[in-house]
Amino acid sequence: MAALRSHNCPHHLLRRLLTPAYDSLRKQEELRTKLSALPAVYCSPSAEADAKILALSLSQIVDACEDGSLAPTHVLQAYGKRCVAAHEATNCLADVFFEEAQRSAAAPLASHRPLHGVPVSVKDCIDIAGHDTTLGYSSRVGQPAVQSAPIVRLLRDAGGLVYAKTTLPTGCLSFEVSSDIFGKTTNPYNAAFSPGASTGGGAALVASQGSMIEVGTDLGGSTRYPAAYCGLYSVKGSHGRFPSHGSVSCMPGLEAVPTITAPLARSLDDLEEFWKRVVEMKPWEYDHTCVPLPWRSTDFSLSGQRLKFGLIMDDGVVSPTPANTRALLEVASALAKQGHEVVPFYPPSPLEGLKIGYQLMFSEGAASVTAPLRAGERISPAIRTVRTILRLPLWLKKLQATLLRWFSRPQGRNNAWASLLEIFHPKSALEERRLVVEREAYKAAWHEAWKREGLDFVLTVPHALPAVPTDPKASDRATLVSANYAFLYNLLDFSAGVLPVGYVDRARDSYAPDFREEAKYRAMNDVARAVHDLYDADSMHGMPLAVQIVGRRFEEEKVLAGMKVIEKALWATGKGFVPRQF
């Protein structure tokens, strides 16, 4: 095989076909070697002392490490054991470098460090010097980053223990977490389901307590879906609030809908503390893209303010499935019982936002996400479908759209899907600029609607499904069109948070056996039908349920405070979320 990699090898075609497999196997072997070389302590069962450390909050860990009552090395060992166990259960690790974190943990304390001893993992699209940044592509194996991303440098300066990179799907844009390099990552709640979108490896790790914080990325929900699917908390900020430079995008150069770096945590308090402490480290001094906006503490419990939530039950493309609908209505009811106002909100058409956003995101024909692929290398079925549609002649897509409108019964049920299909085509530079103008007009319309209704927040679901099965065919059937519940707020550049609120219950959330004969199902477009056909409350029983709370631009503190209001309201009704222990 080494000969095949030689530049002098005459079998160029064979080499081209075998190199992706070779590099994938090389990456897998590298990880196995690193894990097998770990000190024995990381492969031993968790002890009582480890359990006590795992029970500490982020602020408690920092305080204990600062006053010397807890050694960061002991924190690393406790979380490191869970990290190894989580990988064995879910296949969530892309790389480990415990020895680097060990050196950081043992370094003498020079001054107060706001994240002293906090265990942090990062998604394998964020640069760490000396380590690959693969994005799931075999072509990026063996090309270690020269410099760490600003967020990594900030975390280390703050005393954070960065010790692992987590898996992601090839090219990121997927509801499943699968690649030729890393294989398939599964959900710790149920291995038959995905841990959710491209930060799914990190979500599986955090849910299993193999890390306290995961730093991932979000282009269309890629931190919020994993949070929803794995019973975690996440807040995606507005572009420029959290350090994102040095995070390699699957669509480099895309400014119309920028990729946002964002954290996930197992508790809301830990998420808020992490956000606060990162901002207090003045990230604008590390990352030129960050806005110099200090942390603005917000606490609605202290102020006693009654809030107004605009409820979006349906995006007009894919309606939520029964479990997600129930979760959203229960949250709305709990908020109303606490004296908050929850009103239906009918914003500017989410479908129009989807059409503008997806045309901008795929204006280059999806070349960015598919160009790094080598011959024979797999990518998610959802992206393959997108690429196929983009490559079809525009006249053919318009014809298909016309036929969809004419022959769908009941007539008109496929209008939304047809209107997207007939415009989904690569754009010229001039067309792309016109779309940017449309985007700004759309954002202005949202601004006016929000102001007119006097809203504090928008409340909706993160996705139509509680989770997507790991079966690759499921990812294709769910399609990226169903991502608009999260993607819309990337387009708008709003702050958006996801928090777990319960679990799927087969007794309350099942469809009737003949639901496909019901008028509601018959009226759904083809994309929505495919999503609802994936829903099975029996197999999804016990999977986490979540809601999404949305604030306006740069309202990250307010969104976190709003999440606390929701959590308090749920506990007051006896329905607070308790995560599973793995």
C-alpha positions as CSV (number, residue, x, y, z in Angstrom):
1,M,0.0,0.0,0.0
2,A,2.9,2.3,0.7
3,A,4.0,1.8,-2.9
4,L,0.6,2.9,-4.1
5,R,1.1,6.2,-2.4
6,S,4.4,6.9,-4.1
7,H,4.5,9.6,-6.7
8,N,6.4,7.2,-9.0
9,C,3.6,4.6,-8.9
10,P,2.3,4.0,-12.5
11,H,-1.1,2.8,-11.4
12,H,-2.6,6.3,-11.0
13,L,-6.3,5.2,-11.3
14,L,-5.9,2.4,-8.8
15,R,-4.1,4.8,-6.4
16,R,-6.8,7.3,-6.8
17,L,-9.4,4.7,-5.9
18,L,-7.5,3.2,-3.0
19,T,-6.1,6.4,-1.4
20,P,-9.4,7.4,0.3
21,A,-9.8,4.0,1.8
22,Y,-6.1,4.0,2.9
23,D,-6.3,7.4,4.5
24,S,-9.5,6.5,6.3
25,L,-8.0,3.3,7.7
26,R,-4.9,5.3,8.6
27,K,-7.0,7.8,10.6
28,Q,-8.9,5.0,12.3
29,E,-5.7,3.2,13.3
30,E,-4.2,6.5,14.6
31,L,-7.1,6.9,16.9
32,R,-7.0,3.3,18.1
33,T,-3.3,3.6,18.8
34,K,-3.8,6.8,20.8
35,L,-6.6,5.3,22.9
36,S,-4.6,2.1,23.5
37,A,-1.6,4.1,24.6
38,L,-3.6,6.1,27.2
39,P,-2.5,5.6,30.8
40,A,-4.3,2.7,32.5
41,V,-6.3,5.1,34.8
42,Y,-8.4,6.2,31.8
43,C,-9.5,2.7,31.1
44,S,-10.4,1.8,34.7
45,P,-14.0,2.0,36.0
46,S,-15.2,5.3,37.5
47,A,-14.6,5.5,41.2
48,E,-16.6,7.3,43.9
49,A,-14.2,10.3,43.7
50,D,-14.9,10.5,39.9
51,A,-18.7,10.5,40.5
52,K,-18.3,13.5,42.9
53,I,-16.3,15.4,40.3
54,L,-18.8,14.6,37.6
55,A,-21.6,16.0,39.8
56,L,-19.9,19.4,40.1
57,S,-21.1,22.3,38.0
58,L,-18.7,24.3,35.9
59,S,-18.5,27.1,38.4
60,Q,-17.8,24.6,41.2
61,I,-15.0,23.0,39.3
62,V,-13.4,26.4,38.6
63,D,-13.7,27.5,42.2
64,A,-12.3,24.2,43.5
65,C,-9.4,24.2,41.1
66,E,-8.7,27.9,41.9
67,D,-8.6,27.4,45.7
68,G,-6.5,24.2,45.4
69,S,-9.1,21.8,46.8
70,L,-9.4,20.0,43.5
71,A,-6.6,19.2,41.1
72,P,-7.3,19.8,37.3
73,T,-5.6,16.4,36.7
74,H,-8.3,14.7,38.7
75,V,-11.0,16.4,36.7
76,L,-9.3,15.3,33.5
77,Q,-9.1,11.7,34.8
78,A,-12.8,11.6,35.8
79,Y,-14.0,13.0,32.5
80,G,-11.3,11.1,30.5
81,K,-12.7,7.8,31.8
82,R,-16.2,8.8,30.7
83,C,-14.8,10.0,27.4
84,V,-13.2,6.6,26.6
85,A,-16.4,4.8,27.6
86,A,-18.6,7.1,25.6
87,H,-16.5,6.4,22.5
88,E,-16.8,2.7,23.0
89,A,-20.6,3.1,23.2
90,T,-21.2,5.6,20.5
91,N,-18.0,6.0,18.3
92,C,-17.9,9.8,19.0
93,L,-14.2,10.6,19.0
94,A,-12.2,11.9,16.1
95,D,-8.9,12.5,18.0
96,V,-7.6,12.5,21.5
97,F,-4.6,14.4,23.0
98,F,-4.9,13.9,26.8
99,E,-1.2,14.5,27.3
100,E,-1.6,18.1,26.0
101,A,-4.5,18.7,28.5
102,Q,-2.4,16.9,31.2
103,R,0.4,19.4,30.7
104,S,-2.0,22.3,30.8
105,A,-3.6,20.9,33.9
106,A,-0.3,20.6,35.7
107,A,0.9,24.1,34.7
108,P,1.5,26.4,37.7
109,L,-1.3,28.9,38.3
110,A,-0.2,32.4,37.2
111,S,-3.5,34.3,37.8
112,H,-7.2,33.7,38.0
113,R,-8.4,31.7,35.1
114,P,-12.2,31.7,34.5
115,L,-12.3,28.2,33.0
116,H,-9.7,26.6,35.2
117,G,-10.1,22.8,35.0
118,V,-13.1,22.8,32.8
119,P,-13.1,19.8,30.4
120,V,-13.8,20.9,26.8
121,S,-14.1,18.9,23.5
122,V,-14.2,20.5,20.0
123,K,-15.7,19.4,16.8
124,D,-13.3,18.2,14.1
125,C,-13.7,21.3,12.0
126,I,-12.0,23.6,14.4
127,D,-8.2,24.0,14.1
128,I,-5.9,22.8,16.8
129,A,-2.2,23.0,16.0
130,G,-0.6,19.7,15.3
131,H,-3.9,17.9,14.7
132,D,-6.0,17.3,11.5
133,T,-9.1,19.3,10.8
134,T,-10.9,16.8,8.6
135,L,-14.5,17.9,8.2
136,G,-14.9,14.1,7.5
137,Y,-13.0,14.2,4.2
138,S,-10.2,11.7,3.7
139,S,-8.4,14.3,1.6
140,R,-7.8,16.3,4.8
141,V,-6.2,13.4,6.7
142,G,-2.5,13.9,7.5
143,Q,-2.6,17.7,7.2
144,P,-2.4,19.0,10.7
145,A,-3.3,22.6,11.4
146,V,-0.3,25.0,11.9
147,Q,-2.1,27.3,14.3
148,S,-5.0,26.8,16.7
149,A,-8.2,28.6,16.2
150,P,-8.8,31.7,18.4
151,I,-11.4,29.9,20.5
152,V,-8.9,27.1,21.3
153,R,-6.2,29.6,22.3
154,L,-8.8,31.5,24.4
155,L,-9.9,28.3,26.2
156,R,-6.4,27.3,27.0
157,D,-5.5,30.8,28.3
158,A,-8.6,30.6,30.4
159,G,-7.5,27.3,32.0
160,G,-9.8,25.0,30.0
161,L,-8.7,21.4,29.4
162,V,-9.0,20.8,25.7
163,Y,-8.4,17.1,25.1
164,A,-10.5,15.6,22.3
165,K,-12.0,16.3,18.9
166,T,-15.4,14.8,18.0
167,T,-16.8,13.2,14.9
168,L,-18.9,14.8,12.2
169,P,-20.4,13.7,8.9
170,T,-18.5,14.2,5.6
171,G,-19.0,17.8,4.7
172,C,-21.1,18.5,7.8
173,L,-24.5,19.0,6.2
174,S,-26.4,16.0,7.4
175,F,-28.8,14.8,10.1
176,E,-26.7,11.6,10.5
177,V,-23.1,11.5,11.8
178,S,-21.3,9.2,9.4
179,S,-18.2,9.3,7.2
180,D,-15.7,6.9,5.6
181,I,-13.1,8.2,8.1
182,F,-14.9,7.8,11.4
183,G,-17.8,5.5,10.6
184,K,-21.2,6.0,12.2
185,T,-21.8,7.8,15.5
186,T,-24.9,6.8,17.4
187,N,-27.2,8.5,20.0
188,P,-26.4,7.4,23.6
189,Y,-30.2,7.4,24.3
190,N,-30.8,4.8,21.5
191,A,-28.2,3.5,19.1
192,A,-30.8,3.2,16.4
193,F,-30.9,7.1,16.1
194,S,-28.5,9.8,15.1
195,P,-27.1,12.1,17.8
196,G,-28.2,14.9,15.4
197,A,-26.6,16.8,12.6
198,S,-22.9,17.6,12.3
199,T,-22.0,18.3,15.9
200,G,-23.5,15.0,16.8
201,G,-20.2,13.4,18.0
202,G,-19.8,16.2,20.5
203,A,-23.4,15.8,21.7
204,A,-23.0,12.1,22.2
205,L,-19.8,12.8,24.2
206,V,-21.4,15.5,26.4
207,A,-24.6,13.5,27.0
208,S,-22.4,10.7,28.2
209,Q,-20.4,13.0,30.5
210,G,-17.3,12.5,28.5
211,S,-16.9,16.2,28.3
212,M,-18.5,19.2,30.1
213,I,-18.6,21.5,27.1
214,E,-18.5,20.8,23.4
215,V,-17.6,23.6,21.0
216,G,-19.3,22.9,17.7
217,T,-20.6,24.8,14.7
218,D,-24.0,25.8,13.4
219,L,-24.8,26.7,9.8
220,G,-28.4,25.5,9.8
221,G,-28.9,24.0,13.3
222,S,-25.8,21.8,13.7
223,T,-25.5,22.5,17.4
224,R,-29.2,22.9,18.1
225,Y,-30.3,19.5,16.5
226,P,-27.7,17.6,18.5
227,A,-28.8,19.4,21.7
228,A,-32.4,18.5,20.9
229,Y,-31.7,14.8,20.0
230,C,-29.3,14.2,23.0
231,G,-31.1,16.1,25.8
232,L,-28.6,19.0,26.0
233,Y,-28.6,22.8,26.0
234,S,-27.2,25.0,23.3
235,V,-27.3,28.7,22.3
236,K,-26.3,29.8,18.8
237,G,-25.3,33.5,18.9
238,S,-25.3,36.1,16.2
239,H,-22.3,36.3,13.9
240,G,-19.5,38.0,15.8
241,R,-20.5,37.2,19.4
242,F,-18.6,34.0,19.8
243,P,-15.2,33.3,18.3
244,S,-15.6,31.5,14.9
245,H,-12.5,32.3,13.0
246,G,-10.3,29.2,12.6
247,S,-13.4,27.0,12.4
248,V,-13.2,25.5,8.9
249,S,-16.5,25.8,7.1
250,C,-17.9,23.2,4.7
251,M,-18.7,26.2,2.6
252,P,-15.7,28.5,2.9
253,G,-16.3,32.0,1.8
254,L,-20.0,31.9,2.3
255,E,-20.9,35.2,4.0
256,A,-24.6,35.3,3.2
257,V,-25.3,32.7,5.8
258,P,-22.2,32.4,8.0
259,T,-21.1,29.4,10.0
260,I,-21.4,30.1,13.7
261,T,-19.3,28.5,16.4
262,A,-21.4,27.6,19.4
263,P,-21.2,25.5,22.6
264,L,-23.3,22.6,24.0
265,A,-23.6,21.6,27.7
266,R,-25.5,19.1,29.8
267,S,-27.0,21.8,32.1
268,L,-28.3,25.3,31.5
269,D,-26.2,26.7,34.3
270,D,-23.0,25.3,32.8
271,L,-24.0,26.7,29.4
272,E,-24.6,30.1,30.7
273,E,-21.4,30.1,32.8
274,F,-19.4,29.0,29.8
275,W,-20.9,31.7,27.5
276,K,-20.3,34.4,30.2
277,R,-16.7,33.4,30.9
278,V,-15.8,33.2,27.2
279,V,-17.1,36.7,26.6
280,E,-15.4,38.0,29.8
281,M,-12.1,36.8,28.2
282,K,-12.6,39.5,25.6
283,P,-12.8,37.2,22.6
284,W,-12.4,40.2,20.2
285,E,-8.8,40.3,21.3
286,Y,-8.3,36.8,20.0
287,D,-10.6,36.8,17.0
288,H,-10.9,39.7,14.6
289,T,-14.4,38.7,13.6
290,C,-15.7,39.2,17.2
291,V,-17.7,42.3,18.2
292,P,-16.4,44.0,21.3
293,L,-19.6,43.5,23.3
294,P,-19.2,42.8,27.0
295,W,-21.4,40.4,28.9
296,R,-24.8,41.9,30.0
297,S,-26.3,39.8,32.8
298,T,-30.0,39.3,32.5
299,D,-32.3,37.7,35.1
300,F,-36.0,37.7,34.6
301,S,-36.6,35.9,37.9
302,L,-35.2,38.8,39.9
303,S,-36.9,41.4,37.9
304,G,-40.3,39.6,37.9
305,Q,-40.8,40.6,34.3
306,R,-43.7,39.0,32.5
307,L,-42.6,38.0,29.1
308,K,-44.4,37.7,25.7
309,F,-43.7,34.7,23.6
310,G,-44.7,34.4,19.9
311,L,-45.7,30.8,19.3
312,I,-44.9,29.3,15.8
313,M,-46.5,25.9,15.6
314,D,-45.8,25.2,11.9
315,D,-43.3,26.6,9.4
316,G,-45.7,25.9,6.5
317,V,-43.4,23.3,4.9
318,V,-43.1,20.4,7.4
319,S,-45.4,20.4,10.4
320,P,-44.1,18.9,13.7
321,T,-44.8,15.3,14.6
322,P,-47.1,14.6,17.5
323,A,-44.4,14.3,20.3
324,N,-42.8,17.6,19.2
325,T,-46.1,19.3,19.0
326,R,-47.0,18.1,22.5
327,A,-43.7,19.3,24.0
328,L,-44.2,22.8,22.5
329,L,-47.8,23.0,23.7
330,E,-46.8,21.9,27.2
331,V,-44.2,24.5,27.4
332,A,-46.6,27.2,26.2
333,S,-49.1,26.1,28.9
334,A,-46.5,26.1,31.6
335,L,-45.4,29.6,30.7
336,A,-49.0,30.8,30.7
337,K,-49.6,29.4,34.2
338,Q,-46.6,31.5,35.4
339,G,-48.2,34.6,34.1
340,H,-46.3,35.0,30.8
341,E,-48.1,35.8,27.6
342,V,-48.0,33.2,24.8
343,V,-49.6,34.3,21.6
344,P,-49.8,32.8,18.1
345,F,-47.2,34.5,15.9
346,Y,-47.5,34.5,12.1
347,P,-44.2,35.9,10.8
348,P,-43.1,36.7,7.3
349,S,-43.3,33.4,5.4
350,P,-40.7,30.9,6.7
351,L,-40.9,29.3,3.2
352,E,-39.7,32.5,1.6
353,G,-36.8,32.6,4.1
354,L,-36.0,29.0,3.1
355,K,-36.0,29.8,-0.6
356,I,-33.8,32.8,-0.2
357,G,-31.4,31.1,2.3
358,Y,-31.0,27.9,0.3
359,Q,-30.4,29.7,-2.9
360,L,-27.7,31.7,-1.2
361,M,-26.1,28.7,0.6
362,F,-26.0,26.6,-2.6
363,S,-25.4,29.4,-5.1
364,E,-22.2,27.7,-6.3
365,G,-24.1,24.4,-7.0
366,A,-22.9,22.7,-3.8
367,A,-19.4,22.6,-5.2
368,S,-17.8,23.7,-1.9
369,V,-19.1,20.7,0.0
370,T,-18.6,18.1,-2.8
371,A,-15.3,19.3,-4.3
372,P,-13.1,17.8,-1.5
373,L,-14.6,14.3,-2.1
374,R,-12.4,11.7,-3.6
375,A,-13.5,9.0,-6.0
376,G,-15.7,6.5,-4.2
377,E,-16.0,8.6,-1.0
378,R,-19.5,8.7,0.4
379,I,-21.4,11.7,1.5
380,S,-24.8,12.0,3.1
381,P,-27.8,11.0,0.9
382,A,-29.4,14.4,1.7
383,I,-26.4,16.2,0.1
384,R,-26.4,13.8,-2.8
385,T,-30.0,14.7,-3.4
386,V,-29.2,18.4,-3.2
387,R,-26.4,18.0,-5.7
388,T,-28.6,16.0,-8.1
389,I,-31.3,18.6,-8.0
390,L,-28.9,21.4,-8.6
391,R,-27.4,19.7,-11.6
392,L,-30.7,19.1,-13.3
393,P,-31.5,21.6,-16.2
394,L,-33.6,24.5,-14.9
395,W,-36.2,23.9,-17.6
396,L,-36.7,20.4,-16.3
397,K,-37.1,21.5,-12.7
398,K,-39.7,24.1,-13.8
399,L,-41.5,21.3,-15.6
400,Q,-41.4,19.1,-12.6
401,A,-42.7,21.9,-10.4
402,T,-45.6,22.5,-12.8
403,L,-46.4,18.8,-12.9
404,L,-46.3,18.7,-9.1
405,R,-48.8,21.5,-8.9
406,W,-51.1,20.0,-11.5
407,F,-51.2,16.3,-10.5
408,S,-50.9,16.4,-6.7
409,R,-54.1,15.4,-5.0
410,P,-55.5,17.3,-3.2
411,Q,-54.4,19.9,-5.7
412,G,-52.1,22.5,-4.2
413,R,-50.6,20.3,-1.5
414,N,-47.2,20.4,-3.2
415,N,-47.1,24.1,-3.9
416,A,-44.4,24.8,-1.3
417,W,-42.1,22.1,-2.5
418,A,-42.7,23.1,-6.2
419,S,-41.9,26.7,-5.5
420,L,-38.6,25.7,-4.0
421,L,-37.7,23.2,-6.7
422,E,-38.2,25.6,-9.6
423,I,-35.7,28.2,-8.3
424,F,-33.1,25.8,-6.8
425,H,-30.3,26.3,-9.3
426,P,-26.7,27.7,-9.3
427,K,-26.6,31.5,-9.4
428,S,-24.5,34.0,-11.2
429,A,-22.7,36.7,-9.1
430,L,-25.4,39.2,-10.1
431,E,-28.2,36.8,-9.1
432,E,-26.5,36.2,-5.8
433,R,-26.3,39.9,-5.0
434,R,-30.0,40.3,-5.8
435,L,-30.7,37.5,-3.3
436,V,-28.7,39.4,-0.7
437,V,-31.0,42.3,-1.3
438,E,-34.0,40.0,-0.9
439,R,-32.6,38.6,2.3
440,E,-32.2,42.1,3.8
441,A,-35.8,43.0,2.9
442,Y,-36.9,39.7,4.5
443,K,-34.9,40.4,7.7
444,A,-36.5,43.9,7.8
445,A,-40.0,42.4,7.5
446,W,-39.2,40.1,10.4
447,H,-37.9,43.1,12.4
448,E,-41.2,45.0,11.9
449,A,-43.4,42.0,12.6
450,W,-41.5,41.3,15.9
451,K,-41.7,44.9,16.9
452,R,-45.4,45.2,16.0
453,E,-46.3,42.2,18.1
454,G,-44.1,43.4,21.0
455,L,-42.4,40.1,21.5
456,D,-39.7,39.2,23.8
457,F,-39.1,35.8,22.2
458,V,-40.3,33.4,19.5
459,L,-41.0,29.9,20.7
460,T,-41.0,26.9,18.3
461,V,-39.7,23.4,17.8
462,P,-36.1,22.8,16.7
463,H,-37.2,20.2,14.2
464,A,-40.3,18.3,13.1
465,L,-38.9,15.0,14.5
466,P,-37.6,14.0,17.9
467,A,-34.6,12.3,16.2
468,V,-33.6,10.9,12.8
469,P,-32.8,7.2,12.5
470,T,-29.2,6.3,11.7
471,D,-30.3,4.5,8.5
472,P,-28.8,6.6,5.6
473,K,-32.1,6.4,3.8
474,A,-33.8,8.2,6.6
475,S,-31.4,11.2,6.1
476,D,-32.5,11.4,2.5
477,R,-36.2,11.2,3.3
478,A,-35.9,13.8,6.0
479,T,-34.1,16.1,3.5
480,L,-32.4,19.4,4.3
481,V,-35.8,21.1,3.5
482,S,-37.0,20.0,6.9
483,A,-34.1,21.9,8.6
484,N,-35.9,25.3,8.3
485,Y,-37.0,25.4,11.9
486,A,-33.4,26.0,12.8
487,F,-31.9,27.3,9.5
488,L,-34.3,30.2,9.4
489,Y,-32.6,31.9,12.4
490,N,-29.2,31.5,10.8
491,L,-30.5,33.4,7.9
492,L,-31.9,36.1,10.2
493,D,-28.8,36.0,12.3
494,F,-30.9,35.8,15.5
495,S,-29.8,34.3,18.8
496,A,-31.4,30.9,19.3
497,G,-31.3,28.4,22.1
498,V,-32.5,24.8,22.5
499,L,-33.4,23.1,25.8
500,P,-34.7,19.7,26.6
501,V,-38.2,19.5,28.0
502,G,-39.2,15.9,28.2
503,Y,-39.3,12.5,26.5
504,V,-41.2,10.8,23.7
505,D,-44.1,8.7,25.2
506,R,-45.5,6.0,23.1
507,A,-48.8,6.1,25.1
508,R,-49.4,9.8,24.3
509,D,-47.5,10.5,21.1
510,S,-48.4,7.7,18.7
511,Y,-50.2,8.2,15.5
512,A,-53.4,6.2,14.9
513,P,-52.8,3.1,12.7
514,D,-54.7,4.7,9.8
515,F,-53.2,8.2,10.1
516,R,-52.2,8.2,6.4
517,E,-55.9,8.2,5.6
518,E,-56.5,11.3,7.7
519,A,-57.1,14.7,6.0
520,K,-54.1,16.3,7.7
521,Y,-51.7,13.7,6.2
522,R,-53.3,13.7,2.8
523,A,-52.9,17.5,2.7
524,M,-49.1,17.3,3.4
525,N,-46.6,18.0,0.6
526,D,-44.3,15.1,-0.4
527,V,-41.4,16.3,1.8
528,A,-43.6,16.5,4.8
529,R,-45.1,13.1,4.2
530,A,-41.6,11.6,4.0
531,V,-40.7,13.2,7.3
532,H,-43.8,12.0,9.1
533,D,-43.4,8.5,7.6
534,L,-40.1,8.4,9.6
535,Y,-41.9,9.1,12.8
536,D,-42.6,6.2,15.1
537,A,-43.4,6.9,18.7
538,D,-42.9,3.3,19.7
539,S,-39.3,3.1,18.5
540,M,-38.7,6.7,19.6
541,H,-40.1,6.1,23.1
542,G,-37.7,7.6,25.7
543,M,-35.9,9.9,23.2
544,P,-35.5,13.5,24.4
545,L,-37.8,16.3,23.3
546,A,-36.8,19.9,23.1
547,V,-38.1,23.4,22.3
548,Q,-36.3,26.3,20.7
549,I,-36.4,29.9,22.0
550,V,-35.4,32.7,19.7
551,G,-34.3,36.2,20.5
552,R,-33.1,39.0,18.2
553,R,-29.6,39.8,17.2
554,F,-26.9,39.8,19.9
555,E,-29.5,38.9,22.6
556,E,-27.6,35.8,23.8
557,E,-27.9,36.7,27.5
558,K,-31.6,37.3,27.1
559,V,-32.1,34.0,25.4
560,L,-30.3,32.2,28.2
561,A,-32.4,34.0,30.7
562,G,-35.5,33.0,28.7
563,M,-34.4,29.4,28.8
564,K,-34.3,29.7,32.6
565,V,-37.8,31.0,32.6
566,I,-39.0,28.0,30.6
567,E,-37.2,25.6,32.8
568,K,-38.6,27.1,36.0
569,A,-42.1,27.0,34.5
570,L,-41.8,23.3,33.7
571,W,-40.5,22.4,37.1
572,A,-43.4,24.4,38.6
573,T,-45.8,22.0,36.8
574,G,-43.8,18.9,37.8
575,K,-42.4,18.4,34.3
576,G,-38.8,19.4,34.6
577,F,-36.3,17.6,32.5
578,V,-34.0,15.0,34.2
579,P,-31.2,13.7,31.9
580,R,-30.3,10.0,31.8
581,Q,-27.1,8.7,33.2
582,F,-25.0,6.6,30.9
